[in-house]
């Protein structure tokens, strides 16, 4: 019999960022199951600072259109500052991921227009039928955001276990003011990211590559 660790490891290994989706909607009860499972994530003092606003059907298209308009007309204004840089191995991994994606979809390294077009897929939500806007309680600051990171991870693992593809997108959160207006969210909510989700398109080349992971000795500093 497969033990719990083996099951968890299989799901962790199977999860990947999905960058192309089928148009078919995810059943509401499946979406609710994903979010119910994600809500089991641990948080400091059990504060559970996360909330999620999920679109479906025409609401997804309405938000997609509003987001593309914001990208064309607004200045990015994320609630949390983006990294100043990606030093050392972090930058190398970031570049490797980008090059793998461009290679998979047939974009040459010197094709700046092609890269820009691919980057814009973030704001088309990669064609997903649903998007989840993940937000936390602003008063809890970075610790509330950190707790919500656990919810985001649990969301994507639960989705994977149910055959649903997903991708977490910090790029969308760059337009936090518009997102709050669009969904009538109060200033007390910190916009952290979007998660586009739906059934993955297995035939799309953007879904064919896998990123690498750091070796254990790069992560673990075991003392004693």
LOZA-52007 format. One line per 5 residues: number of its first residue (from 1); their letters; for each residue x, y, z of N, C-alpha, C. Coordinates in steps of 0.1 Angstrom, whole numbers, plus 5000, padded with zeros to 4 digits. Layout:
BEGIN
NUM	A	X Y Z X Y Z X Y Z ~ ...
// end
This chain:
BEGIN
1	XXXXX	5008 4988 5000 5000 5000 5000 5009 5013 5000 ~ 5006 5022 4992 5013 5035 4991 5011 5042 5004 ~ 5022 5047 5010 5020 5055 5022 5018 5069 5019 ~ 5014 5077 5030 5011 5091 5028 5022 5099 5022 ~ 5034 5096 5026 5046 5104 5020 5047 5102 5005
6	XXXXX	5046 5089 5001 5047 5086 4987 5036 5094 4979 ~ 5024 5094 4984 5013 5101 4977 5016 5116 4976 ~ 5021 5122 4987 5024 5136 4987 5036 5139 4978 ~ 5046 5131 4978 5057 5133 4969 5053 5132 4954 ~ 5044 5123 4951 5039 5121 4937 5032 5134 4933
11	XXXXX	5024 5140 4942 5017 5152 4938 5026 5163 4937 ~ 5036 5165 4946 5046 5175 4945 5054 5174 4932 ~ 5057 5162 4928 5065 5160 4916 5057 5163 4903 ~ 5044 5160 4904 5035 5162 4893 5031 5176 4890 ~ 5032 5184 4901 5027 5198 4899 5037 5206 4890
16	XXXXX	5032 5214 4882 5040 5223 4873 5031 5235 4870 ~ 5038 5246 4866 5031 5258 4862 5025 5255 4848 ~ 5012 5256 4847 5004 5254 4835 5003 5267 4827 ~ 5008 5268 4815 5008 5280 4807 4999 5279 4794 ~ 4990 5269 4794 4980 5268 4784 4969 5259 4789
21	XXXXX	4956 5264 4787 4945 5257 4792 4934 5254 4782 ~ 4927 5243 4784 4915 5240 4776 4904 5250 4780 ~ 4894 5253 4772 4884 5262 4775 4873 5257 4785 ~ 4873 5244 4787 4863 5238 4795 4864 5243 4810 ~ 4852 5246 4816 4852 5251 4829 4855 5240 4839
26	XXXXX	4860 5244 4851 4861 5234 4862 4848 5234 4870 ~ 4843 5223 4873 4831 5222 4880 4832 5230 4894 ~ 4821 5236 4898 4821 5245 4910 4825 5236 4922 ~ 4820 5224 4923 4823 5216 4934 4838 5212 4935 ~ 4844 5211 4923 4858 5208 4923 4866 5221 4928
31	XXXXX	4862 5232 4923 4869 5245 4928 4867 5246 4943 ~ 4855 5244 4948 4853 5244 4962 4862 5234 4970 ~ 4863 5223 4964 4872 5212 4970 4886 5217 4971 ~ 4891 5223 4960 4905 5228 4960 4907 5238 4971 ~ 4897 5248 4972 4899 5259 4982 4897 5254 4996
36	XXXXX	4888 5244 4998 4886 5238 5011 4899 5231 5016 ~ 4905 5224 5007 4918 5217 5010 4929 5227 5013 ~ 4930 5238 5005 4940 5248 5007 4939 5255 5020 ~ 4926 5256 5025 4924 5263 5037 4929 5255 5049 ~ 4934 5243 5047 4940 5235 5058 4955 5239 5060
41	XXXXX	4960 5248 5052 4974 5253 5053 4976 5259 5067 ~ 4988 5257 5073 4990 5263 5086 4992 5278 5085 ~ 4989 5285 5096 4992 5300 5097 4995 5303 5112 ~ 5002 5314 5113 5006 5319 5126 4994 5322 5135 ~ 4993 5316 5147 4982 5317 5156 4969 5313 5150
46	XXXXX	4969 5305 5139 4957 5301 5132 4949 5313 5126 ~ 4956 5324 5123 4950 5336 5118 4943 5334 5105 ~ 4948 5325 5096 4941 5323 5083 4938 5336 5076 ~ 4948 5344 5072 4946 5357 5067 4942 5357 5052 ~ 4941 5345 5046 4938 5345 5032 4924 5346 5028
51	XXXXX	4921 5351 5017 4908 5351 5010 4911 5350 4996 ~ 4901 5345 4988 4903 5342 4974 4890 5346 4966 ~ 4892 5354 4956 4881 5358 4947 4882 5351 4934 ~ 4873 5343 4931 4874 5334 4919 4864 5337 4908 ~ 4868 5338 4896 4859 5341 4885 4856 5328 4877
56	XXXXX	4845 5329 4870 4841 5318 4860 4833 5324 4849 ~ 4833 5318 4838 4825 5322 4827 4828 5336 4822 ~ 4817 5344 4820 4819 5358 4815 4827 5366 4824 ~ 4827 5363 4837 4834 5371 4847 4849 5370 4845 ~ 4854 5358 4841 4868 5357 4837 4872 5366 4825
61	XXXXX	4864 5365 4815 4866 5374 4803 4866 5388 4807 ~ 4856 5392 4815 4855 5406 4819 4868 5411 4826 ~ 4873 5403 4835 4885 5406 4843 4897 5406 4833 ~ 4898 5397 4824 4909 5396 4815 4910 5409 4807 ~ 4898 5413 4802 4897 5426 4794 4902 5438 4802
66	XXXXX	4897 5438 4815 4901 5450 4824 4916 5449 4827 ~ 4921 5437 4828 4936 5436 4831 4944 5441 4819 ~ 4940 5436 4808 4948 5440 4796 4947 5456 4794 ~ 4935 5462 4797 4934 5476 4796 4943 5483 4806 ~ 4944 5477 4818 4953 5483 4828 4968 5482 4824
71	XXXXX	4972 5471 4818 4985 5469 4814 4989 5479 4803 ~ 4979 5483 4795 4982 5492 4784 4982 5507 4789 ~ 4975 5509 4800 4973 5523 4804 4977 5527 4818 ~ 4979 5518 4827 4982 5521 4841 4997 5519 4844 ~ 5002 5525 4854 5015 5523 4859 5015 5512 4869
76	XXXXX	5023 5502 4868 5023 5491 4878 5025 5496 4892 ~ 5017 5491 4901 5017 5495 4915 5014 5484 4924 ~ 5023 5474 4926 5020 5462 4934 5020 5466 4949 ~ 5012 5459 4956 5011 5461 4971 5024 5458 4978 ~ 5031 5447 4973 5043 5443 4978 5054 5447 4968
81	XXXXX	5066 5452 4972 5076 5456 4963 5082 5443 4956 ~ 5084 5444 4943 5091 5434 4936 5106 5433 4940 ~ 5112 5422 4938 5127 5421 4941 5135 5431 4933 ~ 5145 5436 4940 5154 5446 4933 5162 5438 4922 ~ 5166 5426 4926 5174 5418 4917 5172 5403 4921
86	XXXXX	5178 5394 4912 5178 5380 4915 5193 5376 4915 ~ 5199 5377 4926 5214 5374 4926 5217 5360 4925 ~ 5229 5357 4920 5235 5344 4921 5226 5333 4914 ~ 5225 5322 4922 5217 5311 4917 5203 5314 4914 ~ 5197 5324 4921 5183 5327 4918 5181 5333 4904
91	XXXXX	5191 5341 4900 5190 5347 4887 5193 5336 4876 ~ 5202 5327 4879 5205 5316 4870 5192 5308 4867 ~ 5185 5305 4878 5173 5296 4877 5162 5304 4869 ~ 5161 5317 4872 5151 5325 4865 5154 5325 4850 ~ 5167 5327 4846 5170 5327 4832 5168 5313 4826
96	XXXXX	5171 5303 4833 5170 5289 4828 5155 5287 4825 ~ 5146 5291 4834 5132 5289 4832 5127 5296 4820 ~ 5131 5309 4818 5127 5316 4807 5132 5310 4794 ~ 5144 5306 4794 5150 5300 4781 5143 5287 4778 ~ 5139 5279 4788 5132 5266 4786 5118 5269 4780
101	XXXXX	5111 5279 4785 5098 5283 4779 5100 5287 4765 ~ 5109 5297 4762 5111 5302 4749 5114 5290 4739 ~ 5123 5282 4743 5127 5270 4734 5115 5261 4732 ~ 5107 5259 4742 5095 5250 4741 5085 5256 4730 ~ 5083 5269 4730 5073 5275 4722 5079 5280 4709
106	XXXXX	5092 5278 4707 5099 5281 4694 5102 5296 4692 ~ 5106 5303 4703 5110 5317 4703 5125 5317 4704 ~ 5131 5323 4694 5146 5324 4694 5151 5334 4704 ~ 5163 5332 4709 5168 5340 4720 5169 5355 4716 ~ 5171 5358 4703 5172 5372 4699 5158 5378 4694
111	XXXXX	5147 5370 4696 5134 5375 4691 5127 5382 4703 ~ 5130 5395 4704 5125 5403 4715 5109 5405 4713 ~ 5105 5406 4701 5090 5407 4699 5083 5395 4703 ~ 5089 5383 4700 5083 5370 4704 5083 5369 4719 ~ 5093 5373 4725 5094 5372 4740 5083 5381 4746
116	XXXXX	5082 5393 4741 5072 5403 4746 5058 5397 4745 ~ 5056 5391 4733 5042 5385 4731 5040 5374 4740 ~ 5050 5365 4743 5048 5355 4752 5046 5360 4766 ~ 5053 5370 4770 5051 5376 4783 5037 5382 4785 ~ 5031 5387 4775 5017 5392 4776 5007 5381 4778
121	XXXXX	5011 5368 4776 5002 5358 4779 4998 5357 4794 ~ 5007 5363 4802 5004 5364 4817 4991 5372 4818 ~ 4989 5382 4811 4977 5391 4812 4965 5386 4805 ~ 4967 5377 4796 4956 5370 4790 4952 5358 4798 ~ 4959 5356 4810 4957 5345 4819 4959 5332 4813
126	XXXXX	4968 5332 4803 4971 5320 4795 4959 5312 4790 ~ 4948 5320 4788 4936 5314 4782 4928 5306 4792 ~ 4931 5307 4805 4924 5299 4815 4909 5303 4817 ~ 4901 5294 4820 4886 5297 4822 4883 5303 4836 ~ 4893 5303 4845 4891 5308 4858 4904 5315 4863
131	XXXXX	4902 5325 4871 4913 5331 4878 4909 5333 4893 ~ 4919 5330 4902 4917 5332 4916 4926 5344 4920 ~ 4920 5354 4925 4928 5365 4931 4930 5363 4946 ~ 4942 5361 4950 4945 5357 4963 4950 5370 4971 ~ 4943 5373 4982 4946 5384 4990 4946 5381 5005
136	XXXXX	4954 5389 5012 4955 5387 5027 4952 5399 5034 ~ 4951 5398 5047 4948 5409 5056 4960 5419 5057 ~ 4958 5431 5052 4969 5440 5052 4975 5443 5066 ~ 4967 5443 5076 4972 5446 5090 4982 5436 5095 ~ 4981 5424 5089 4991 5414 5093 5004 5414 5086
141	XXXXX	5005 5423 5076 5018 5426 5070 5025 5414 5064 ~ 5038 5414 5064 5045 5403 5057 5043 5390 5063 ~ 5039 5389 5076 5036 5375 5081 5023 5370 5076 ~ 5013 5379 5074 5001 5374 5068 5003 5370 5054 ~ 5012 5377 5046 5015 5374 5033 5023 5360 5032
146	XXXXX	5032 5358 5042 5039 5346 5042 5030 5334 5045 ~ 5020 5336 5055 5011 5325 5057 5003 5322 5045 ~ 4999 5333 5037 4991 5331 5025 4999 5323 5014 ~ 5012 5324 5015 5020 5316 5006 5018 5301 5008 ~ 5015 5297 5020 5012 5283 5023 4999 5279 5016
151	XXXXX	4989 5289 5017 4976 5286 5011 4978 5285 4996 ~ 4986 5293 4990 4988 5293 4975 4994 5279 4971 ~ 5004 5275 4978 5010 5262 4976 5000 5251 4977 ~ 4992 5251 4988 4982 5241 4990 4972 5241 4979 ~ 4968 5253 4975 4958 5254 4964 4963 5246 4951
156	XXXXX	4976 5249 4947 4981 5243 4935 4983 5228 4937 ~ 4987 5223 4949 4988 5209 4951 4975 5202 4950 ~ 4965 5208 4957 4951 5202 4956 4946 5202 4942 ~ 4948 5213 4935 4944 5213 4921 4951 5202 4913 ~ 4964 5200 4915 4971 5189 4908 4965 5176 4911
161	XXXXX	4962 5173 4924 4956 5161 4928 4943 5158 4921 ~ 4936 5169 4917 4923 5167 4911 4923 5169 4896 ~ 4935 5169 4890 4937 5170 4876 4935 5183 4870 ~ 4936 5194 4878 4934 5208 4874 4948 5214 4873 ~ 4950 5221 4862 4963 5228 4861 4962 5242 4867
166	XXXXX	4973 5248 4871 4973 5261 4877 4987 5268 4875 ~ 4987 5281 4876 4999 5289 4876 4997 5301 4885 ~ 5006 5303 4895 5006 5315 4903 5013 5326 4896 ~ 5007 5338 4896 5012 5349 4888 5013 5362 4896 ~ 5025 5365 4900 5028 5378 4907 5026 5389 4898
171	XXXXX	5028 5387 4885 5027 5398 4875 5014 5405 4875 ~ 5003 5397 4877 4990 5403 4878 4988 5412 4889 ~ 4994 5409 4901 4993 5417 4913 5000 5431 4911 ~ 5007 5433 4900 5013 5446 4898 5002 5456 4896 ~ 4990 5452 4893 4979 5461 4890 4968 5460 4902
176	XXXXX	4974 5460 4914 4965 5458 4926 4954 5469 4927 ~ 4957 5482 4925 4946 5492 4926 4934 5488 4917 ~ 4937 5485 4904 4927 5481 4895 4919 5469 4900 ~ 4926 5459 4905 4920 5447 4910 4910 5450 4921 ~ 4914 5458 4930 4905 5462 4941 4893 5469 4936
181	XXXXX	4895 5478 4926 4883 5485 4921 4874 5475 4913 ~ 4880 5466 4905 4872 5457 4897 4864 5448 4906 ~ 4869 5443 4916 4862 5433 4925 4856 5439 4937 ~ 4857 5452 4938 4852 5460 4950 4858 5454 4963 ~ 4871 5453 4963 4878 5448 4975 4883 5460 4983
186	XXXXX	4882 5460 4996 4886 5471 5004 4902 5473 5005 ~ 4906 5485 5009 4920 5487 5010 4927 5478 5021 ~ 4919 5473 5029 4924 5464 5040 4929 5450 5035 ~ 4927 5448 5022 4931 5435 5016 4943 5438 5007 ~ 4954 5430 5010 4966 5430 5003 4966 5421 4991
191	XXXXX	4967 5426 4979 4967 5417 4967 4980 5411 4965 ~ 4981 5397 4966 4994 5390 4965 4997 5384 4952 ~ 4987 5378 4946 4989 5372 4933 4976 5367 4927 ~ 4977 5363 4915 4966 5356 4908 4970 5341 4906 ~ 4960 5333 4906 4962 5319 4902 4953 5316 4890
196	XXXXX	4958 5315 4878 4950 5311 4867 4949 5296 4868 ~ 4936 5290 4865 4935 5276 4866 4924 5271 4857 ~ 4925 5258 4854 4916 5251 4845 4922 5238 4841 ~ 4916 5231 4831 4921 5219 4827 4933 5222 4817 ~ 4944 5216 4820 4956 5218 4812 4955 5213 4797
201	XXXXX	4961 5221 4788 4961 5217 4774 4974 5208 4772 ~ 4972 5195 4771 4984 5186 4771 4992 5188 4758 ~ 4985 5193 4747 4992 5194 4734 4999 5207 4732 ~ 4998 5216 4741 5004 5229 4739 5019 5228 4743 ~ 5028 5233 4735 5042 5232 4738 5047 5239 4750
206	XXXXX	5039 5249 4755 5043 5256 4767 5042 5248 4779 ~ 5035 5236 4778 5033 5227 4789 5042 5215 4788 ~ 5052 5215 4780 5060 5203 4778 5073 5203 4785 ~ 5078 5214 4791 5091 5214 4798 5089 5214 4813 ~ 5100 5210 4819 5100 5209 4834 5112 5217 4839
211	XXXXX	5110 5225 4849 5121 5232 4855 5129 5223 4864 ~ 5141 5227 4867 5150 5219 4875 5148 5223 4890 ~ 5153 5215 4899 5152 5218 4913 5166 5218 4920 ~ 5169 5226 4929 5182 5226 4936 5184 5213 4943 ~ 5197 5209 4943 5201 5197 4950 5199 5199 4965
216	XXXXX	5198 5188 4973 5196 5189 4987 5207 5197 4994 ~ 5220 5196 4989 5231 5203 4996 5230 5218 4993 ~ 5222 5222 4984 5221 5236 4981 5210 5242 4990 ~ 5202 5234 4997 5190 5238 5005 5193 5236 5019 ~ 5198 5224 5023 5199 5220 5036 5213 5223 5043
221	XXXX	5212 5229 5054 5224 5232 5062 5222 5225 5076 ~ 5226 5212 5076 5224 5204 5088 5234 5205 5098 ~ 5231 5209 5110 5240 5211 5121 5239 5200 5132 ~ 5250 5196 5138 5250 5187 5149 5249 5173 5145
// end
